[in-house]
Amino acid sequence: MIPGIGSWLTKRAILTPDKEAVVDGEKRLAYKDLNGRVNRLSRALKGIGIRSGDRLSILSVNCVEYVETIMAAAKLGAILVPLNWRLTPTELAFIIEDSGAETLLFHPDLLETANGLRDRAGLKHLVVIGREEMGGAEAYEQLLEPQTDDEPIPDTTPDLDTPHIIMYTAGTTGQPKGAVLTQGASFWNAVNLTVAMDFTSHDRNLAVLPMFHIGGIGLFTLPMLYLGGTVVIQRTFEPARALELLEDENITLYFGVAAIFLFLIQHSRFKGEVFQKVRVVMSGGAPLPVSLVHQYRDAGIMLQQGFGMSEAAPSIATLSKDLAVQKAGSIGKALMHLEAKVVDDQMNEMLPEKVGELVIRGPNLMQGYWNRAEATKEAFRGGWFHTGDLARMDPEGDFYIVDRKKDMFISGGENVYPAEVENAIYELPQVLEAAVIGVKDEKWGEVGMAVVVVKEGQELTREAVLAHMKGRLAKYKIPKSVVFTDSLPRNAAGKVLKNVLRETYSQ
């Protein structure tokens, strides 16, 4: 039995005790100190009733305590439920109730949201990150103080099959689904990335993607803790600060979504020298414009493309650095311990350059969707995980994402599922029909456009539609534009033809 990933810190505290593990502003923790704090947190959580298999939710910006919570859950065999603080209280309450989490750790800046969730989602324990109690929540540091640095004794010894994270992804029916990732999924993600990009203990990763996304955890926070590298935390993305950290902290690894790289290169303080020591500059999570790859090349920076998803913890494919410009637009080849192929609807493998669905299988994939047996069965039909992405493979084995099989689009690295947005629009009594599509946007990659048919004799304005969605949906889900039309194009079965809408309104 291979022990769970909490053992990484136990070993690192012996192997490289004085090596810098995490940097968060003024806080700098060596591996022995990080392991000691994680052990204290594990014991404190056990003291308030967290047991193996229990769900533990966290609502916070990136911080060292977030990393400690990820690893404490691993040591206890508990299951972490990261919460996206951009969501509305209604959306957050659904995730907490669906997962069955009864404890919430939260950042003090999110006190109002946390207090609102206490009664709404039936939370039993609230813990605020910091030294001071707040609004009836216990203080994180006060919980740690009476504990010892000794290794915790979990109820059940975690191994690689132990569920570790439930990462919620928005559902096509409007309800989020929780992808259950085992400790093994994160282990194999770390191994896959290490093989692909030659990670070493000398690497220093700037963690800018929010840790409520699997990207913030798997790219490359956990791989660094596995290898004994250093994680430098940026609480939330801010271009000027990111450029400072890249230079001041001798960063060697930097992963971001396309929008981040766009904001960086447009900033007045951007210069190619900032990336001098950064040997891996990689984008994923949203389509990467080829023009942006060329802009970075002109600044002397090779901007690589990768591809992943929550259900894969998250890495699936990377484009090698030497092909970053030549094959700009490709996601590259499947990672070492992962199989990928392009198939038709009958699961027959497609010839090179033919478009079909990208399916994958490997040890880094989720166990399934939390409490969604049918959705899990559907996702893994034929023994392969169906990504829902239409792709083609070139003769050299590099993959290209052509379009999404489903209607999901990605705005600034955030998944947006039109059905959820359409449900909100349909609440307006004046609406007869509504469809939401993703349209290209220079800043965010894609943004939503609502195409609305108003009932005869009724009146509705763009402002009224947008005002209705405010507070019901997270800001990034709300369409940036609304157009009115007489009818929606449909096929013989009555399904809205979104490809026709995209062709009509893409300009």
C-alpha positions as CSV (number, residue, x, y, z in Angstrom):
1,M,0.0,0.0,0.0
2,I,1.3,3.4,-1.0
3,P,0.6,5.9,1.8
4,G,-1.5,9.0,1.1
5,I,-0.1,12.3,0.0
6,G,-0.1,13.7,3.6
7,S,3.0,11.6,4.0
8,W,4.8,13.8,1.5
9,L,5.2,16.5,4.2
10,T,6.2,13.9,6.8
11,K,9.0,12.8,4.6
12,R,10.0,16.2,3.5
13,A,10.4,17.3,7.1
14,I,13.0,14.5,7.4
15,L,14.6,14.8,3.9
16,T,14.7,18.6,3.4
17,P,13.6,20.1,6.7
18,D,15.1,23.5,6.2
19,K,14.1,23.9,2.5
20,E,11.7,26.7,1.8
21,A,8.2,25.2,1.2
22,V,5.7,28.0,1.0
23,V,6.0,31.8,0.7
24,D,2.9,33.9,1.5
25,G,3.7,37.6,1.7
26,E,5.9,38.0,4.8
27,K,5.3,34.4,5.9
28,R,8.1,31.9,4.8
29,L,7.7,28.3,6.0
30,A,10.4,25.6,5.7
31,Y,9.2,22.0,5.3
32,K,9.7,21.1,8.9
33,D,7.6,24.2,10.0
34,L,4.9,23.5,7.4
35,N,4.6,19.9,8.5
36,G,4.4,20.9,12.1
37,R,1.6,23.4,11.4
38,V,-0.3,20.8,9.2
39,N,0.0,18.3,12.1
40,R,-1.4,20.8,14.5
41,L,-4.3,21.6,12.2
42,S,-5.0,17.9,11.7
43,R,-5.2,17.4,15.5
44,A,-7.3,20.5,15.9
45,L,-9.8,19.4,13.2
46,K,-9.9,15.9,14.7
47,G,-10.7,17.7,18.1
48,I,-13.7,19.4,16.6
49,G,-15.0,16.1,15.2
50,I,-13.6,15.8,11.7
51,R,-13.1,12.1,10.9
52,S,-12.0,10.0,7.9
53,G,-14.4,10.5,5.0
54,D,-16.0,13.7,6.6
55,R,-16.3,16.7,4.3
56,L,-14.6,19.9,5.2
57,S,-15.4,23.1,3.2
58,I,-13.1,26.1,2.7
59,L,-14.0,29.6,1.5
60,S,-10.8,31.6,1.0
61,V,-8.4,33.5,-1.2
62,N,-5.1,31.8,-1.8
63,C,-3.0,31.7,1.4
64,V,-0.6,29.4,3.3
65,E,-3.5,28.3,5.5
66,Y,-5.3,27.0,2.3
67,V,-2.2,24.8,1.6
68,E,-2.2,23.7,5.2
69,T,-5.9,22.7,5.0
70,I,-5.4,20.7,1.8
71,M,-2.6,18.7,3.5
72,A,-4.3,18.3,6.8
73,A,-7.4,16.9,5.1
74,A,-5.0,14.4,3.4
75,K,-3.4,13.4,6.7
76,L,-6.8,12.8,8.3
77,G,-8.4,11.1,5.3
78,A,-11.0,13.9,5.3
79,I,-12.5,15.2,2.0
80,L,-11.9,18.9,1.2
81,V,-14.7,20.9,-0.5
82,P,-13.1,24.1,-2.0
83,L,-15.7,26.8,-2.5
84,N,-15.6,29.5,-5.2
85,W,-16.0,32.8,-3.4
86,R,-17.3,34.4,-6.6
87,L,-20.5,32.4,-6.3
88,T,-23.7,33.7,-4.8
89,P,-24.8,32.5,-1.3
90,T,-27.5,30.4,-3.0
91,E,-24.9,28.6,-5.2
92,L,-22.5,28.1,-2.2
93,A,-25.3,26.7,0.0
94,F,-26.2,24.1,-2.6
95,I,-22.6,22.8,-2.8
96,I,-22.3,22.7,1.0
97,E,-25.6,20.8,1.4
98,D,-24.9,18.5,-1.6
99,S,-21.5,17.5,-0.2
100,G,-22.7,17.2,3.4
101,A,-19.9,19.4,4.8
102,E,-20.7,20.6,8.3
103,T,-17.5,22.6,8.9
104,L,-16.4,25.7,7.1
105,L,-12.9,27.4,7.2
106,F,-13.1,30.9,5.8
107,H,-11.0,34.0,5.2
108,P,-11.9,37.0,7.4
109,D,-12.7,39.1,4.2
110,L,-15.5,36.6,3.6
111,L,-17.1,36.8,7.0
112,E,-20.5,38.1,5.8
113,T,-20.8,35.3,3.3
114,A,-19.7,32.7,5.9
115,N,-22.2,34.0,8.4
116,G,-25.0,33.8,5.9
117,L,-24.1,30.2,5.1
118,R,-24.1,29.1,8.7
119,D,-27.9,28.8,9.0
120,R,-28.7,28.5,5.3
121,A,-26.5,25.4,4.8
122,G,-26.8,23.9,8.4
123,L,-23.1,24.4,9.3
124,K,-22.0,23.2,12.7
125,H,-18.5,24.6,12.9
126,L,-17.1,27.9,11.5
127,V,-13.3,28.6,11.7
128,V,-11.9,32.0,10.6
129,I,-8.4,32.1,9.3
130,G,-6.3,34.3,11.6
131,R,-5.7,34.9,15.3
132,E,-9.0,36.6,16.2
133,E,-12.4,35.1,16.7
134,M,-15.0,36.6,14.5
135,G,-18.8,36.5,14.4
136,G,-19.0,33.4,16.6
137,A,-16.4,31.6,14.5
138,E,-13.4,30.0,16.2
139,A,-9.9,31.4,15.3
140,Y,-7.6,29.2,13.2
141,E,-4.5,30.1,15.2
142,Q,-6.2,29.6,18.5
143,L,-7.2,26.1,17.5
144,L,-3.5,25.3,16.6
145,E,-1.9,26.7,19.7
146,P,-2.6,24.0,22.2
147,Q,-1.8,21.2,19.8
148,T,1.6,19.4,19.3
149,D,3.7,19.0,16.2
150,D,3.4,15.2,16.4
151,E,2.0,13.3,13.5
152,P,-1.8,12.9,13.8
153,I,-3.4,9.4,14.2
154,P,-6.3,9.2,11.7
155,D,-9.2,6.8,12.2
156,T,-8.3,5.1,9.0
157,T,-4.8,5.2,7.4
158,P,-5.2,7.2,4.1
159,D,-3.8,5.7,0.9
160,L,-3.9,6.6,-2.7
161,D,-7.5,5.3,-3.1
162,T,-8.7,7.6,-0.3
163,P,-11.0,10.4,-1.6
164,H,-9.4,13.8,-0.9
165,I,-11.1,16.6,-2.8
166,I,-14.6,17.2,-4.2
167,M,-14.2,19.7,-6.9
168,Y,-17.5,21.1,-8.0
169,T,-18.0,21.8,-11.7
170,A,-21.1,23.6,-13.0
171,G,-23.6,21.1,-14.4
172,T,-25.2,21.3,-17.9
173,T,-28.6,21.0,-16.2
174,G,-27.8,24.0,-14.1
175,Q,-26.8,22.0,-10.9
176,P,-23.1,21.6,-10.1
177,K,-21.6,18.1,-9.9
178,G,-18.8,17.3,-7.5
179,A,-15.8,15.4,-9.1
180,V,-14.4,13.1,-6.4
181,L,-10.6,13.2,-6.7
182,T,-8.6,10.6,-4.7
183,Q,-5.2,11.3,-3.1
184,G,-3.9,9.0,-5.9
185,A,-5.3,11.4,-8.6
186,S,-3.1,14.2,-7.2
187,F,-0.1,11.8,-6.9
188,W,-0.3,10.8,-10.6
189,N,-0.9,14.4,-11.7
190,A,2.4,15.3,-9.9
191,V,4.2,12.4,-11.6
192,N,2.8,13.2,-15.0
193,L,3.8,16.8,-14.8
194,T,7.2,16.0,-13.4
195,V,7.9,13.7,-16.4
196,A,6.6,16.2,-18.9
197,M,8.4,19.2,-17.6
198,D,11.4,17.9,-15.7
199,F,10.2,19.5,-12.4
200,T,12.9,19.4,-9.6
201,S,13.3,20.5,-6.0
202,H,15.0,23.7,-7.3
203,D,11.8,24.9,-8.9
204,R,9.8,27.8,-7.5
205,N,6.2,28.0,-8.6
206,L,4.1,31.2,-8.5
207,A,0.6,30.0,-7.5
208,V,-1.8,32.6,-8.9
209,L,-4.8,30.4,-10.0
210,P,-7.4,30.3,-7.2
211,M,-7.1,27.2,-5.0
212,F,-10.9,26.8,-5.2
213,H,-10.1,25.5,-8.8
214,I,-8.2,22.3,-9.3
215,G,-5.7,24.4,-11.3
216,G,-4.7,26.3,-8.2
217,I,-4.0,23.0,-6.4
218,G,-2.6,20.8,-9.2
219,L,-0.8,23.4,-11.2
220,F,1.7,23.3,-9.6
221,T,1.1,23.5,-5.8
222,L,0.9,19.8,-4.9
223,P,3.6,18.7,-7.4
224,M,6.0,21.2,-5.8
225,L,5.3,19.8,-2.3
226,Y,5.8,16.3,-3.6
227,L,9.2,17.2,-5.1
228,G,10.4,19.5,-2.3
229,G,10.1,22.7,-4.4
230,T,8.8,26.0,-3.3
231,V,5.3,27.5,-3.7
232,V,5.0,31.3,-3.8
233,I,1.5,32.3,-3.2
234,Q,-0.3,35.3,-4.8
235,R,-3.6,35.8,-3.0
236,T,-5.5,37.0,-6.0
237,F,-4.2,37.9,-9.4
238,E,-3.0,41.5,-9.8
239,P,-0.7,42.1,-12.8
240,A,1.8,44.6,-11.3
241,R,2.2,42.3,-8.2
242,A,2.6,39.2,-10.4
243,L,5.4,40.9,-12.4
244,E,7.1,41.9,-9.1
245,L,6.9,38.3,-7.7
246,L,8.2,36.7,-10.9
247,E,11.4,38.7,-10.6
248,D,11.8,39.1,-6.8
249,E,11.1,35.4,-5.9
250,N,13.2,33.9,-8.7
251,I,10.2,32.1,-10.1
252,T,10.8,29.2,-12.5
253,L,7.3,27.9,-13.1
254,Y,4.2,29.9,-14.0
255,F,0.8,28.6,-15.0
256,G,-2.1,30.9,-15.8
257,V,-5.2,31.2,-17.9
258,A,-5.1,33.1,-21.2
259,A,-6.7,36.2,-19.7
260,I,-3.8,36.4,-17.1
261,F,-1.2,36.4,-19.9
262,L,-3.2,39.0,-21.8
263,F,-3.4,41.3,-18.7
264,L,0.4,40.9,-18.1
265,I,1.6,41.8,-21.6
266,Q,-0.7,44.8,-21.7
267,H,0.6,46.2,-18.4
268,S,2.9,49.2,-18.6
269,R,5.6,47.4,-16.5
270,F,5.7,44.3,-18.6
271,K,9.1,43.4,-20.0
272,G,10.5,40.1,-21.2
273,E,13.4,40.2,-18.7
274,V,10.8,39.6,-15.9
275,F,10.5,36.1,-17.2
276,Q,14.2,35.5,-17.5
277,K,14.4,32.7,-14.9
278,V,10.9,31.3,-15.7
279,R,11.6,28.1,-17.6
280,V,8.0,26.9,-17.8
281,V,5.4,29.5,-18.9
282,M,2.1,27.7,-19.5
283,S,-1.5,28.5,-20.3
284,G,-4.6,26.4,-19.9
285,G,-8.2,26.5,-18.8
286,A,-9.4,28.5,-21.8
287,P,-8.6,28.7,-25.5
288,L,-5.2,30.4,-26.0
289,P,-5.1,32.9,-28.9
290,V,-2.3,32.1,-31.4
291,S,-1.7,35.9,-31.6
292,L,-0.9,35.9,-27.9
293,V,1.7,33.1,-28.3
294,H,3.4,35.2,-31.0
295,Q,3.3,38.3,-28.8
296,Y,5.1,36.4,-26.1
297,R,7.6,34.9,-28.5
298,D,8.4,38.4,-29.7
299,A,9.2,39.3,-26.1
300,G,11.5,36.3,-25.9
301,I,9.1,34.1,-23.9
302,M,7.9,30.6,-25.0
303,L,4.2,30.4,-23.9
304,Q,3.2,26.8,-23.9
305,Q,-0.3,25.4,-24.0
306,G,-1.7,22.7,-21.8
307,F,-5.1,21.1,-21.4
308,G,-6.9,19.7,-18.4
309,M,-10.1,19.5,-16.5
310,S,-11.4,19.2,-12.9
311,E,-12.1,15.5,-13.4
312,A,-8.4,14.8,-14.2
313,A,-6.8,16.5,-11.2
314,P,-6.3,18.4,-13.8
315,S,-3.6,17.6,-16.3
316,I,-4.3,15.7,-19.6
317,A,-1.9,17.0,-22.2
318,T,0.9,19.5,-22.8
319,L,2.5,21.0,-25.9
320,S,6.3,20.7,-25.7
321,K,8.2,23.9,-25.5
322,D,10.0,23.5,-28.8
323,L,6.6,23.3,-30.6
324,A,5.0,26.2,-28.7
325,V,5.1,28.5,-31.7
326,Q,5.2,26.0,-34.6
327,K,2.0,24.3,-33.3
328,A,0.4,27.2,-31.6
329,G,-3.3,26.2,-31.0
330,S,-2.4,22.6,-30.2
331,I,-2.7,21.2,-26.7
332,G,0.1,18.7,-27.4
333,K,0.3,15.1,-26.5
334,A,-1.3,13.1,-23.7
335,L,0.8,12.9,-20.6
336,M,2.9,9.8,-19.7
337,H,0.5,7.9,-17.5
338,L,-2.6,8.8,-19.4
339,E,-4.2,7.5,-22.6
340,A,-6.2,9.7,-25.0
341,K,-7.9,9.2,-28.3
342,V,-10.4,10.8,-30.6
343,V,-13.6,8.7,-31.2
344,D,-16.9,8.8,-33.0
345,D,-20.3,8.3,-31.2
346,Q,-19.8,4.5,-31.4
347,M,-16.3,4.7,-29.7
348,N,-14.5,3.9,-33.0
349,E,-11.1,5.6,-33.1
350,M,-10.9,8.4,-35.7
351,L,-8.1,8.7,-38.3
352,P,-5.6,11.6,-37.9
353,E,-7.1,15.0,-38.7
354,K,-10.7,13.7,-38.4
355,V,-12.8,15.4,-35.7
356,G,-14.5,13.4,-32.9
357,E,-14.8,13.5,-29.1
358,L,-11.6,13.4,-27.0
359,V,-11.8,10.5,-24.5
360,I,-9.2,9.7,-21.8
361,R,-8.3,7.1,-19.2
362,G,-5.6,7.0,-16.5
363,P,-5.0,6.9,-12.7
364,N,-5.3,10.7,-12.3
365,L,-9.0,10.6,-13.2
366,M,-11.8,11.2,-10.6
367,Q,-13.6,8.3,-8.9
368,G,-16.9,9.7,-10.1
369,Y,-19.4,12.4,-9.4
370,W,-20.4,12.8,-5.7
371,N,-23.8,11.1,-5.3
372,R,-24.4,11.1,-9.1
373,A,-24.3,7.5,-10.1
374,E,-26.0,8.0,-13.5
375,A,-23.8,11.0,-14.4
376,T,-20.7,9.0,-13.5
377,K,-21.9,6.0,-15.6
378,E,-22.5,8.3,-18.6
379,A,-19.2,10.0,-18.2
380,F,-17.2,6.7,-18.2
381,R,-19.2,4.9,-20.8
382,G,-17.2,2.4,-22.9
383,G,-14.5,2.4,-20.1
384,W,-13.1,5.8,-21.1
385,F,-13.9,9.3,-19.6
386,H,-15.7,11.4,-22.1
387,T,-14.4,15.0,-22.0
388,G,-17.2,16.5,-24.0
389,D,-14.6,18.2,-26.2
390,L,-14.4,17.8,-30.0
391,A,-10.9,17.3,-31.1
392,R,-8.6,16.1,-33.8
393,M,-5.1,14.6,-33.7
394,D,-2.4,15.4,-36.2
395,P,-0.1,12.7,-37.7
396,E,2.5,13.4,-35.0
397,G,0.1,12.7,-32.2
398,D,-0.6,16.2,-31.1
399,F,-4.2,17.0,-30.2
400,Y,-6.2,20.1,-31.2
401,I,-9.4,21.1,-29.4
402,V,-11.9,22.0,-32.2
403,D,-15.0,22.9,-30.3
404,R,-17.0,21.8,-27.3
405,K,-19.4,18.9,-27.7
406,K,-21.6,20.4,-25.0
407,D,-22.4,24.1,-25.0
408,M,-20.1,25.1,-22.2
409,F,-17.8,28.0,-22.7
410,I,-14.9,29.4,-20.7
411,S,-14.8,33.0,-19.6
412,G,-11.6,34.2,-18.0
413,G,-10.8,30.6,-17.0
414,E,-14.2,30.0,-15.4
415,N,-16.6,27.4,-16.8
416,V,-20.0,28.8,-17.8
417,Y,-22.8,26.4,-18.5
418,P,-25.6,28.1,-20.6
419,A,-28.4,26.0,-19.2
420,E,-27.9,27.5,-15.7
421,V,-27.9,31.0,-17.1
422,E,-30.9,30.2,-19.3
423,N,-32.8,29.0,-16.3
424,A,-32.4,32.4,-14.6
425,I,-33.5,34.2,-17.7
426,Y,-36.6,32.1,-18.0
427,E,-37.7,33.3,-14.6
428,L,-38.6,36.6,-16.2
429,P,-42.4,36.5,-17.1
430,Q,-41.9,38.4,-20.4
431,V,-39.5,35.7,-21.8
432,L,-40.8,33.2,-24.4
433,E,-37.5,31.6,-25.4
434,A,-33.9,32.1,-24.4
435,A,-30.5,30.7,-25.4
436,V,-27.1,31.6,-24.2
437,I,-23.9,31.2,-26.3
438,G,-20.3,32.0,-25.8
439,V,-18.8,34.7,-28.1
440,K,-15.2,35.6,-28.5
441,D,-13.9,38.4,-26.3
442,E,-10.4,39.9,-26.4
443,K,-10.2,40.3,-22.6
444,W,-11.8,37.1,-21.3
445,G,-11.4,34.7,-24.2
446,E,-15.2,34.2,-24.3
447,V,-18.2,35.9,-22.8
448,G,-21.9,35.1,-22.7
449,M,-24.5,36.4,-25.1
450,A,-28.2,35.9,-24.3
451,V,-30.5,35.6,-27.3
452,V,-34.0,36.3,-26.1
453,V,-37.5,36.0,-27.6
454,V,-40.1,38.2,-25.8
455,K,-43.7,37.1,-25.5
456,E,-46.1,38.9,-27.9
457,G,-47.4,42.2,-26.4
458,Q,-44.7,42.3,-23.7
459,E,-41.7,44.6,-23.4
460,L,-38.3,43.8,-22.1
461,T,-35.0,45.6,-22.1
462,R,-31.4,44.5,-22.0
463,E,-30.9,46.3,-18.7
464,A,-33.9,44.5,-17.1
465,V,-32.5,41.1,-18.2
466,L,-29.1,41.8,-16.7
467,A,-30.5,43.3,-13.5
468,H,-32.6,40.2,-13.0
469,M,-29.5,38.0,-13.1
470,K,-27.4,40.1,-10.7
471,G,-27.4,38.4,-7.3
472,R,-28.8,35.2,-8.8
473,L,-25.6,34.2,-10.6
474,A,-21.9,34.8,-10.1
475,K,-20.7,37.9,-12.1
476,Y,-18.7,35.9,-14.6
477,K,-21.8,33.9,-15.6
478,I,-23.9,36.9,-16.4
479,P,-23.9,37.6,-20.2
480,K,-22.1,40.7,-21.4
481,S,-24.7,41.2,-24.1
482,V,-28.4,40.6,-24.8
483,V,-30.0,40.5,-28.3
484,F,-33.7,40.2,-29.0
485,T,-35.0,38.1,-31.9
486,D,-38.4,36.8,-33.2
487,S,-37.6,33.1,-32.8
488,L,-34.7,30.7,-32.1
489,P,-33.5,28.2,-34.8
490,R,-34.4,24.6,-33.9
491,N,-33.9,21.2,-35.4
492,A,-36.7,18.7,-36.1
493,A,-36.6,17.4,-32.5
494,G,-37.1,21.0,-31.2
495,K,-33.5,21.4,-29.9
496,V,-32.1,24.9,-30.3
497,L,-29.3,25.0,-32.9
498,K,-26.6,26.9,-31.0
499,N,-24.2,26.4,-33.8
500,V,-26.5,28.5,-36.0
501,L,-26.7,31.2,-33.2
502,R,-23.0,31.3,-32.9
503,E,-22.6,31.7,-36.7
504,T,-25.2,34.4,-36.7
505,Y,-24.0,36.4,-33.7
506,S,-20.3,35.6,-33.5
507,Q,-19.4,39.0,-35.1
